[in-house]
Amino acid sequence: MADAAWCENFERDVMDIKGKTALVTGGAIRVGKTLTLALARAGANVVINYNTSSAEAEQTVAEAEALGVRGMAVQADVSDAAQVQALVQRANQAFGGVDVLVNNASLFQKTPIPTDDFSAWHKVTGILINGTFYCANAVAPHMLEHGGVIINMIDLSAWEPWHDFSGHVVGKAGLWALTKQLALDLAPRVRVNAVCPGPALPPPNYTPERIARTARKTMLGRWGTPEDMADAVMFLIGAEYITAEVIVVDGGERYGHRKSEEA
């Protein structure tokens, strides 16, 4: 009987995303937009953070609201603690609190070494590390009282260096470390996990040849889609016994080079 009672209580604690509020940083464009709309499709009200993509953010709000939920776009540079605090305050005022946070904002910019200009380093790491910390810190009081989920978007550079992208590599590795730290510090009321996308949307400067070459690096021989990444995010939101973990959604790219080495 004791086991049955415990299971009954556990079921009542499982998060139902419908009617909850999700904040997605960088949620207006590319993969971030797909994540936002996946959350809206599941019934969550969405707060779309953007820095410069104002028109795209308003369009994403309109698409989310067409799915039957409420949406709001808020401009904020997440590397600025005061702007993050104002962002979360607006979300709290409009929706009563943030239940799901997806830290998706990122600046993909080269930071070669040696250099005399440290501005790019500070911008890239400021968004990835400081921004994620500021956002998690701002939503933590509500989540610690009511429960919540944080998902951080990393990539394969968390495990391997990329030439001329020191800020991005260190930022993503720091973001993976921060995922585990937040999971420990905010447990048990808040679960914190990461999703590691592989190739999903080619950057604008990719040639057809480079797109094909990237596909060949994966074990599955193709690019993924933003929807593949959204599926992993939604899975982790609902997976009540997973925290401090990462799901790699890369079609096997991390180990696909072994395939080409045998050729």
PATIMAR-918039 format. One line per field, with one value per residue: residue in three letters; x, y, z of N, C-alpha, C, O in turn; residue number from 1. Coordinates in steps of 0.05 Angstrom, whole numbers, plus 5000, padded with zeros to 4 digits. Example, Ala and Ser with C-alpha at 12.3 -4.5 7.8 and 13.67 -1.06 7.14 Angstrom:
BEGIN
code = [ALA SER]
nx = [5264 5257]
ny = [4886 4955]
nz = [5156 5142]
cax = [5246 5273]
cay = [4910 4979]
caz = [5156 5143]
cx = [5264 5258]
cy = [4934 5001]
cz = [5156 5157]
ox = [5285 5268]
oy = [4934 5023]
oz = [5169 5161]
pos = [1 2]
END
This chain:
BEGIN
code = [MET ALA ASP ALA ALA TRP CYS GLU ASN PHE GLU ARG ASP VAL MET ASP ILE LYS GLY LYS THR ALA LEU VAL THR GLY GLY ALA ILE ARG VAL GLY LYS THR LEU THR LEU ALA LEU ALA ARG ALA GLY ALA ASN VAL VAL ILE ASN TYR ASN THR SER SER ALA GLU ALA GLU GLN THR VAL ALA GLU ALA GLU ALA LEU GLY VAL ARG GLY MET ALA VAL GLN ALA ASP VAL SER ASP ALA ALA GLN VAL GLN ALA LEU VAL GLN ARG ALA ASN GLN ALA PHE GLY GLY VAL ASP VAL LEU VAL ASN ASN ALA SER LEU PHE GLN LYS THR PRO ILE PRO THR ASP ASP PHE SER ALA TRP HIS LYS VAL THR GLY ILE LEU ILE ASN GLY THR PHE TYR CYS ALA ASN ALA VAL ALA PRO HIS MET LEU GLU HIS GLY GLY VAL ILE ILE ASN MET ILE ASP LEU SER ALA TRP GLU PRO TRP HIS ASP PHE SER GLY HIS VAL VAL GLY LYS ALA GLY LEU TRP ALA LEU THR LYS GLN LEU ALA LEU ASP LEU ALA PRO ARG VAL ARG VAL ASN ALA VAL CYS PRO GLY PRO ALA LEU PRO PRO PRO ASN TYR THR PRO GLU ARG ILE ALA ARG THR ALA ARG LYS THR MET LEU GLY ARG TRP GLY THR PRO GLU ASP MET ALA ASP ALA VAL MET PHE LEU ILE GLY ALA GLU TYR ILE THR ALA GLU VAL ILE VAL VAL ASP GLY GLY GLU ARG TYR GLY HIS ARG LYS SER GLU GLU ALA]
nx = [5017 5040 5076 5041 5014 5057 5069 5022 5024 5069 5053 5019 5055 5078 5096 5050 5051 5013 4982 5023 5081 5131 5197 5238 5302 5331 5290 5263 5280 5306 5328 5311 5260 5231 5233 5203 5152 5140 5134 5089 5052 5045 5015 5035 5041 5082 5142 5181 5246 5288 5343 5359 5324 5270 5223 5218 5209 5159 5129 5135 5109 5056 5047 5050 5007 4966 4962 4932 4950 4978 5024 5087 5134 5199 5249 5317 5385 5417 5466 5469 5457 5419 5382 5363 5338 5296 5270 5251 5218 5178 5156 5137 5099 5062 5047 5051 5095 5154 5156 5183 5247 5285 5348 5373 5397 5452 5515 5547 5609 5674 5733 5792 5860 5926 5902 5887 5840 5789 5735 5699 5706 5686 5632 5613 5622 5596 5542 5532 5551 5547 5496 5463 5468 5448 5394 5375 5382 5346 5296 5294 5273 5215 5211 5233 5194 5147 5162 5198 5230 5292 5325 5384 5417 5468 5528 5569 5619 5627 5656 5699 5752 5743 5772 5793 5748 5748 5719 5666 5672 5692 5649 5605 5624 5627 5573 5552 5577 5553 5500 5501 5516 5474 5432 5446 5445 5393 5360 5310 5267 5273 5289 5346 5372 5408 5409 5442 5450 5464 5481 5431 5406 5435 5486 5482 5527 5543 5563 5533 5567 5593 5551 5535 5582 5582 5537 5555 5590 5560 5533 5485 5483 5459 5429 5399 5337 5306 5260 5275 5309 5273 5240 5274 5280 5227 5219 5255 5232 5187 5208 5210 5247 5298 5355 5409 5432 5452 5426 5448 5436 5451 5454 5495 5542 5583 5616 5620 5664 5696 5676 5691 5746 5756 5750]
ny = [4976 5025 5033 5041 5088 5124 5124 5146 5198 5216 5217 5261 5302 5307 5347 5382 5411 5442 5504 5523 5567 5583 5606 5624 5637 5674 5659 5671 5660 5612 5550 5564 5587 5542 5512 5545 5544 5490 5484 5518 5490 5447 5469 5509 5575 5626 5661 5700 5714 5761 5794 5828 5814 5837 5840 5787 5763 5782 5759 5705 5704 5714 5667 5630 5645 5633 5580 5575 5593 5641 5692 5729 5777 5797 5843 5835 5836 5781 5776 5817 5829 5862 5871 5819 5810 5847 5825 5775 5794 5819 5775 5748 5784 5783 5729 5704 5675 5637 5573 5537 5541 5554 5558 5583 5623 5648 5669 5661 5669 5682 5676 5685 5666 5689 5753 5824 5846 5837 5838 5805 5756 5767 5779 5731 5691 5717 5715 5659 5636 5674 5695 5649 5635 5682 5681 5631 5641 5683 5660 5621 5629 5626 5575 5542 5544 5527 5486 5466 5467 5469 5476 5472 5492 5463 5445 5403 5424 5428 5384 5382 5420 5476 5504 5570 5586 5597 5624 5607 5551 5547 5572 5537 5490 5509 5518 5467 5448 5482 5465 5417 5436 5471 5434 5405 5444 5464 5422 5385 5406 5430 5409 5402 5399 5385 5395 5373 5394 5369 5379 5420 5466 5496 5545 5612 5621 5572 5531 5490 5445 5443 5434 5383 5356 5360 5330 5279 5269 5251 5192 5176 5199 5248 5313 5336 5362 5423 5407 5357 5371 5399 5356 5329 5366 5371 5319 5317 5355 5328 5283 5258 5235 5247 5285 5332 5314 5302 5301 5280 5300 5287 5254 5218 5246 5258 5214 5199 5208 5164 5131 5156 5152 5100 5095]
nz = [5000 5014 4973 4930 4946 4945 4890 4870 4890 4864 4810 4811 4812 4763 4708 4670 4610 4585 4588 4618 4623 4577 4566 4515 4497 4444 4411 4363 4311 4263 4292 4343 4334 4317 4364 4398 4373 4378 4433 4439 4409 4441 4480 4513 4537 4508 4515 4477 4471 4442 4409 4365 4325 4314 4279 4262 4311 4326 4285 4298 4347 4329 4299 4340 4372 4338 4345 4389 4439 4486 4470 4473 4455 4475 4478 4494 4513 4531 4555 4590 4655 4680 4639 4631 4680 4675 4631 4652 4692 4662 4638 4683 4702 4661 4656 4704 4719 4699 4675 4642 4616 4560 4542 4489 4460 4422 4396 4339 4324 4300 4340 4338 4358 4363 4389 4391 4402 4444 4443 4413 4439 4491 4478 4456 4496 4536 4523 4521 4570 4614 4602 4603 4657 4682 4664 4684 4738 4746 4737 4775 4829 4823 4799 4839 4876 4850 4816 4757 4691 4659 4598 4563 4504 4472 4434 4391 4399 4453 4468 4434 4403 4358 4302 4307 4335 4391 4432 4424 4431 4484 4509 4498 4522 4574 4582 4582 4629 4665 4661 4689 4740 4753 4754 4799 4840 4839 4847 4884 4856 4807 4743 4702 4639 4577 4506 4449 4389 4323 4254 4228 4206 4151 4154 4126 4092 4073 4020 3967 3962 4011 4045 4028 4042 4097 4109 4096 4137 4179 4211 4190 4141 4126 4136 4197 4223 4246 4274 4293 4334 4367 4382 4417 4458 4476 4494 4538 4571 4588 4612 4671 4704 4690 4696 4694 4647 4578 4512 4451 4387 4331 4287 4290 4279 4314 4317 4265 4233 4234 4196 4148 4153 4143 4089]
cax = [5000 5057 5087 5019 5010 5079 5066 4999 5034 5088 5038 5008 5076 5087 5089 5033 5060 4990 4976 5047 5095 5159 5214 5259 5320 5336 5267 5249 5289 5320 5320 5296 5232 5219 5229 5181 5127 5135 5123 5062 5035 5039 4996 5048 5045 5110 5156 5202 5267 5305 5361 5356 5304 5244 5201 5216 5198 5130 5117 5134 5087 5031 5045 5045 4980 4948 4959 4913 4963 4986 5053 5097 5162 5212 5277 5337 5412 5418 5492 5467 5441 5395 5362 5351 5319 5272 5257 5236 5197 5156 5143 5123 5076 5043 5039 5052 5120 5165 5157 5203 5266 5303 5371 5380 5411 5480 5528 5567 5628 5702 5749 5819 5882 5926 5886 5888 5812 5775 5706 5684 5707 5667 5605 5605 5620 5577 5515 5530 5556 5534 5468 5449 5468 5429 5367 5368 5381 5322 5271 5297 5254 5189 5213 5238 5168 5126 5173 5205 5249 5311 5339 5406 5425 5497 5534 5591 5643 5631 5675 5722 5758 5738 5793 5786 5723 5754 5697 5643 5679 5692 5622 5588 5634 5618 5544 5548 5584 5532 5477 5503 5516 5446 5416 5452 5438 5365 5345 5296 5244 5279 5306 5362 5385 5418 5406 5465 5443 5483 5473 5402 5402 5460 5491 5478 5551 5550 5559 5522 5588 5598 5527 5537 5604 5573 5518 5571 5603 5542 5529 5461 5487 5440 5425 5375 5318 5299 5240 5289 5319 5250 5231 5290 5273 5201 5223 5268 5213 5168 5222 5211 5269 5323 5366 5438 5440 5451 5418 5461 5418 5469 5456 5520 5564 5606 5633 5618 5690 5708 5667 5707 5773 5759 5747]
cay = [5000 5048 5038 5051 5115 5140 5127 5164 5225 5223 5224 5288 5321 5307 5372 5383 5436 5458 5526 5533 5588 5576 5627 5614 5658 5670 5642 5683 5651 5587 5529 5575 5590 5516 5505 5561 5534 5463 5489 5528 5468 5430 5483 5528 5603 5629 5687 5699 5733 5767 5817 5846 5803 5846 5833 5758 5756 5788 5739 5680 5708 5711 5639 5615 5651 5619 5553 5576 5600 5668 5696 5756 5781 5816 5848 5836 5824 5764 5779 5839 5819 5879 5866 5793 5814 5861 5805 5756 5809 5823 5748 5742 5801 5775 5701 5693 5661 5620 5545 5524 5559 5542 5576 5577 5646 5642 5685 5644 5688 5674 5689 5673 5671 5712 5776 5847 5855 5817 5844 5782 5736 5775 5778 5703 5677 5731 5704 5631 5629 5693 5696 5625 5637 5703 5672 5611 5654 5699 5643 5601 5631 5615 5547 5528 5543 5513 5466 5476 5453 5485 5461 5487 5482 5463 5431 5384 5438 5424 5363 5383 5447 5483 5523 5599 5591 5592 5634 5589 5525 5550 5579 5514 5472 5520 5515 5439 5446 5497 5448 5398 5451 5480 5411 5398 5466 5470 5397 5368 5420 5439 5391 5417 5382 5398 5382 5379 5390 5367 5396 5422 5487 5506 5574 5625 5621 5545 5524 5463 5425 5441 5422 5354 5345 5358 5307 5254 5265 5238 5164 5173 5210 5270 5334 5334 5384 5436 5391 5336 5383 5404 5331 5322 5385 5363 5294 5323 5369 5309 5259 5266 5222 5254 5311 5334 5298 5314 5285 5288 5296 5294 5234 5204 5262 5259 5191 5192 5210 5137 5120 5166 5144 5073 5096]
caz = [5000 5016 4947 4914 4954 4934 4861 4865 4895 4843 4786 4814 4810 4735 4695 4646 4598 4576 4606 4631 4608 4569 4556 4496 4488 4415 4402 4341 4285 4259 4309 4365 4327 4318 4392 4408 4362 4389 4459 4435 4399 4464 4497 4531 4530 4501 4516 4457 4475 4418 4412 4342 4306 4323 4261 4263 4337 4325 4268 4313 4366 4314 4293 4365 4381 4319 4356 4412 4464 4487 4464 4478 4447 4492 4470 4515 4509 4555 4569 4609 4678 4685 4618 4637 4702 4665 4614 4668 4706 4644 4635 4708 4703 4640 4657 4731 4724 4678 4683 4625 4605 4540 4536 4461 4448 4416 4376 4325 4314 4304 4361 4334 4376 4382 4381 4408 4405 4460 4443 4404 4460 4512 4468 4452 4522 4553 4517 4526 4598 4632 4595 4614 4686 4689 4659 4704 4765 4747 4738 4796 4852 4816 4794 4864 4891 4835 4798 4730 4674 4643 4576 4551 4478 4468 4409 4393 4408 4481 4471 4415 4394 4330 4295 4306 4350 4419 4449 4421 4443 4513 4517 4498 4543 4600 4584 4590 4657 4680 4661 4712 4765 4759 4761 4827 4859 4839 4852 4865 4844 4780 4728 4683 4619 4553 4480 4433 4360 4301 4231 4225 4186 4141 4155 4099 4076 4064 3992 3964 3966 4040 4056 4023 4057 4125 4111 4095 4163 4198 4206 4175 4114 4120 4156 4213 4220 4272 4288 4308 4359 4383 4393 4440 4479 4487 4509 4564 4588 4599 4624 4699 4720 4677 4701 4691 4624 4551 4489 4427 4365 4309 4266 4292 4269 4333 4311 4237 4219 4233 4171 4126 4156 4132 4060]
cx = [5017 5068 5065 5014 5032 5076 5044 5008 5053 5074 5027 5029 5086 5078 5072 5039 5036 4983 5000 5060 5123 5172 5236 5277 5329 5314 5252 5256 5302 5310 5304 5267 5218 5214 5205 5154 5120 5123 5094 5043 5027 5022 5009 5046 5075 5119 5180 5222 5282 5322 5357 5334 5276 5220 5197 5203 5168 5116 5115 5112 5060 5026 5038 5016 4959 4944 4942 4925 4969 5016 5061 5127 5175 5241 5295 5363 5417 5446 5492 5447 5416 5374 5348 5331 5293 5256 5239 5214 5173 5141 5127 5097 5054 5031 5040 5077 5128 5168 5178 5221 5283 5324 5382 5397 5441 5490 5551 5587 5656 5716 5778 5839 5908 5909 5891 5860 5796 5745 5690 5683 5687 5638 5596 5602 5600 5549 5513 5532 5541 5504 5452 5447 5448 5400 5358 5365 5355 5296 5271 5277 5226 5190 5217 5212 5148 5136 5179 5225 5266 5325 5359 5414 5455 5503 5560 5617 5647 5651 5700 5727 5752 5758 5781 5760 5727 5731 5673 5648 5679 5664 5604 5597 5625 5588 5537 5555 5563 5506 5478 5503 5488 5428 5421 5441 5408 5347 5332 5273 5248 5297 5320 5377 5394 5412 5429 5458 5468 5474 5443 5394 5428 5463 5488 5502 5559 5543 5545 5542 5593 5575 5528 5560 5597 5554 5534 5585 5586 5540 5504 5462 5469 5440 5400 5357 5315 5278 5253 5299 5296 5239 5247 5284 5247 5203 5234 5249 5194 5181 5228 5234 5296 5331 5396 5449 5440 5442 5432 5444 5433 5472 5482 5544 5589 5626 5634 5645 5703 5700 5684 5736 5778 5758 5774]
cy = [5025 5054 5050 5081 5133 5144 5147 5193 5234 5231 5252 5309 5324 5333 5368 5410 5453 5479 5537 5555 5580 5601 5615 5638 5653 5654 5651 5671 5624 5565 5540 5579 5563 5507 5520 5550 5506 5466 5500 5507 5449 5444 5503 5556 5608 5658 5684 5721 5737 5791 5838 5838 5811 5837 5802 5749 5760 5767 5712 5681 5703 5681 5622 5620 5638 5590 5552 5583 5630 5671 5725 5756 5802 5818 5849 5823 5807 5765 5802 5830 5835 5875 5839 5795 5827 5842 5787 5770 5813 5796 5742 5759 5792 5748 5689 5677 5644 5592 5529 5545 5544 5563 5568 5599 5640 5661 5670 5663 5678 5690 5677 5682 5670 5735 5799 5858 5832 5820 5819 5760 5742 5773 5749 5689 5691 5721 5676 5624 5648 5694 5673 5627 5659 5694 5651 5623 5670 5683 5624 5605 5620 5585 5531 5525 5525 5490 5478 5460 5474 5467 5480 5475 5485 5452 5415 5398 5436 5402 5365 5412 5451 5506 5551 5605 5586 5601 5616 5562 5527 5556 5554 5493 5482 5517 5486 5435 5460 5481 5430 5413 5461 5457 5403 5419 5470 5445 5399 5381 5427 5418 5408 5397 5398 5381 5392 5373 5385 5385 5396 5442 5497 5536 5586 5623 5593 5541 5496 5441 5421 5428 5392 5341 5341 5334 5281 5249 5251 5208 5159 5185 5233 5290 5327 5358 5398 5420 5368 5347 5389 5379 5324 5341 5377 5337 5300 5338 5349 5285 5265 5255 5226 5282 5310 5317 5314 5293 5296 5281 5304 5274 5218 5219 5260 5236 5184 5194 5183 5124 5129 5157 5116 5072 5095]
cz = [5000 4988 4929 4920 4943 4904 4854 4869 4873 4818 4788 4810 4781 4722 4671 4634 4589 4597 4621 4613 4602 4558 4540 4489 4459 4402 4377 4314 4287 4279 4333 4359 4327 4346 4404 4399 4372 4417 4458 4426 4421 4485 4516 4520 4526 4503 4498 4462 4449 4425 4390 4323 4313 4305 4262 4290 4337 4307 4282 4334 4352 4308 4318 4374 4363 4328 4381 4439 4464 4483 4469 4469 4465 4484 4495 4506 4534 4568 4589 4631 4683 4664 4622 4659 4693 4647 4631 4684 4688 4640 4660 4710 4684 4645 4685 4738 4700 4688 4667 4613 4585 4534 4508 4448 4445 4395 4364 4311 4319 4325 4359 4355 4360 4371 4400 4414 4419 4459 4434 4426 4482 4503 4467 4479 4540 4548 4527 4556 4616 4627 4606 4644 4695 4686 4679 4731 4768 4750 4762 4819 4846 4813 4820 4880 4877 4818 4771 4716 4660 4623 4564 4524 4474 4440 4413 4402 4438 4487 4454 4406 4365 4324 4293 4321 4380 4437 4448 4435 4473 4524 4519 4519 4571 4604 4592 4620 4674 4681 4685 4739 4772 4767 4791 4846 4861 4844 4880 4850 4815 4767 4706 4665 4595 4528 4463 4403 4343 4279 4227 4205 4177 4145 4128 4081 4066 4035 3990 3969 3996 4054 4053 4039 4087 4129 4112 4121 4183 4191 4189 4147 4107 4142 4173 4207 4247 4288 4303 4335 4378 4396 4418 4464 4492 4503 4537 4582 4602 4614 4653 4715 4707 4684 4700 4668 4598 4531 4465 4403 4339 4287 4266 4283 4288 4327 4282 4222 4217 4206 4148 4128 4144 4102 4046]
ox = [5010 5069 5071 5009 5027 5081 5046 5002 5052 5081 5025 5022 5102 5054 5079 5032 5040 4978 4998 5050 5138 5161 5251 5267 5333 5319 5231 5240 5309 5286 5285 5250 5195 5193 5189 5136 5097 5105 5077 5020 5006 5015 4995 5049 5091 5105 5198 5216 5289 5317 5351 5326 5259 5201 5174 5188 5153 5093 5094 5099 5043 5004 5023 5002 4937 4925 4938 4912 4965 5031 5044 5142 5163 5256 5288 5363 5421 5448 5512 5424 5395 5350 5325 5309 5271 5232 5216 5193 5150 5117 5105 5076 5030 5007 5032 5080 5112 5182 5189 5211 5295 5318 5399 5409 5454 5474 5571 5582 5662 5711 5786 5836 5911 5903 5899 5857 5791 5731 5669 5663 5672 5621 5574 5581 5588 5533 5493 5516 5524 5488 5430 5426 5432 5383 5336 5346 5343 5277 5251 5266 5215 5173 5206 5209 5133 5120 5167 5237 5256 5335 5353 5417 5465 5485 5571 5636 5669 5662 5719 5708 5754 5759 5761 5750 5710 5724 5661 5631 5666 5657 5590 5580 5618 5579 5518 5540 5556 5492 5458 5492 5481 5412 5402 5428 5398 5323 5343 5260 5229 5318 5308 5392 5389 5410 5436 5460 5490 5460 5431 5377 5444 5444 5493 5499 5579 5521 5546 5535 5596 5578 5522 5557 5604 5556 5526 5593 5596 5545 5503 5443 5464 5449 5381 5362 5320 5279 5243 5298 5298 5230 5236 5284 5245 5189 5225 5251 5187 5168 5249 5239 5315 5316 5408 5471 5429 5450 5428 5437 5428 5490 5490 5566 5611 5649 5647 5647 5720 5715 5692 5749 5800 5765 5775]
oy = [5045 5078 5068 5097 5155 5167 5162 5210 5257 5251 5266 5332 5342 5340 5352 5431 5478 5472 5557 5560 5572 5617 5598 5656 5630 5638 5641 5672 5614 5562 5527 5574 5561 5494 5508 5547 5499 5451 5491 5506 5436 5432 5514 5560 5597 5676 5668 5744 5717 5805 5861 5854 5793 5826 5793 5730 5743 5759 5699 5661 5688 5671 5603 5601 5632 5577 5531 5580 5644 5653 5743 5738 5824 5799 5861 5803 5818 5755 5806 5826 5825 5875 5837 5784 5819 5843 5782 5758 5811 5796 5731 5749 5794 5743 5666 5667 5637 5587 5509 5564 5523 5583 5551 5595 5628 5670 5665 5672 5667 5714 5662 5703 5652 5736 5795 5878 5811 5806 5814 5747 5725 5765 5742 5676 5678 5719 5669 5609 5640 5694 5677 5620 5654 5699 5653 5615 5670 5691 5612 5585 5606 5571 5509 5507 5511 5475 5498 5441 5493 5446 5502 5451 5508 5451 5414 5384 5443 5401 5350 5427 5433 5526 5555 5627 5573 5587 5610 5552 5510 5547 5551 5480 5467 5513 5482 5422 5450 5483 5427 5403 5458 5460 5396 5412 5479 5447 5412 5369 5429 5411 5425 5381 5422 5357 5415 5351 5395 5405 5375 5437 5508 5550 5572 5623 5590 5547 5481 5420 5399 5413 5376 5319 5321 5319 5262 5226 5240 5200 5139 5182 5237 5284 5313 5373 5386 5421 5360 5333 5385 5379 5315 5332 5377 5334 5290 5336 5353 5270 5277 5264 5211 5301 5288 5307 5336 5270 5319 5257 5325 5276 5206 5208 5261 5239 5164 5181 5179 5108 5113 5155 5109 5052 5096]
oz = [4987 4980 4913 4902 4934 4895 4836 4853 4865 4805 4767 4804 4775 4723 4653 4646 4586 4620 4634 4591 4620 4543 4549 4476 4452 4384 4371 4295 4308 4283 4342 4376 4337 4352 4418 4415 4375 4424 4473 4435 4421 4506 4533 4496 4541 4494 4503 4458 4435 4444 4395 4305 4319 4315 4262 4290 4347 4313 4279 4339 4363 4310 4317 4382 4372 4319 4393 4459 4443 4490 4469 4476 4469 4482 4515 4493 4556 4591 4603 4626 4689 4671 4617 4658 4701 4647 4624 4688 4697 4638 4658 4718 4690 4640 4689 4760 4683 4708 4677 4602 4592 4521 4506 4428 4463 4378 4377 4289 4341 4329 4376 4368 4344 4347 4423 4428 4407 4474 4447 4430 4491 4519 4476 4484 4557 4567 4540 4567 4632 4646 4617 4655 4714 4703 4690 4746 4789 4763 4768 4828 4863 4823 4823 4896 4890 4806 4763 4727 4649 4630 4556 4522 4473 4424 4434 4410 4447 4509 4458 4403 4348 4339 4279 4318 4392 4456 4469 4449 4486 4545 4538 4531 4588 4627 4607 4634 4696 4701 4700 4758 4796 4785 4805 4866 4882 4845 4898 4833 4800 4777 4693 4674 4593 4529 4462 4394 4348 4284 4224 4188 4193 4140 4108 4056 4053 4025 4010 3980 4005 4073 4071 4049 4099 4148 4126 4126 4203 4169 4174 4131 4083 4165 4163 4188 4267 4313 4324 4355 4402 4419 4438 4487 4517 4524 4557 4607 4625 4627 4659 4737 4711 4680 4704 4669 4597 4533 4458 4400 4328 4270 4246 4279 4278 4332 4274 4201 4200 4195 4131 4108 4136 4089 4022]
pos = [1 2 3 4 5 6 7 8 9 10 11 12 13 14 15 16 17 18 19 20 21 22 23 24 25 26 27 28 29 30 31 32 33 34 35 36 37 38 39 40 41 42 43 44 45 46 47 48 49 50 51 52 53 54 55 56 57 58 59 60 61 62 63 64 65 66 67 68 69 70 71 72 73 74 75 76 77 78 79 80 81 82 83 84 85 86 87 88 89 90 91 92 93 94 95 96 97 98 99 100 101 102 103 104 105 106 107 108 109 110 111 112 113 114 115 116 117 118 119 120 121 122 123 124 125 126 127 128 129 130 131 132 133 134 135 136 137 138 139 140 141 142 143 144 145 146 147 148 149 150 151 152 153 154 155 156 157 158 159 160 161 162 163 164 165 166 167 168 169 170 171 172 173 174 175 176 177 178 179 180 181 182 183 184 185 186 187 188 189 190 191 192 193 194 195 196 197 198 199 200 201 202 203 204 205 206 207 208 209 210 211 212 213 214 215 216 217 218 219 220 221 222 223 224 225 226 227 228 229 230 231 232 233 234 235 236 237 238 239 240 241 242 243 244 245 246 247 248 249 250 251 252 253 254 255 256 257 258 259 260 261 262 263]
END
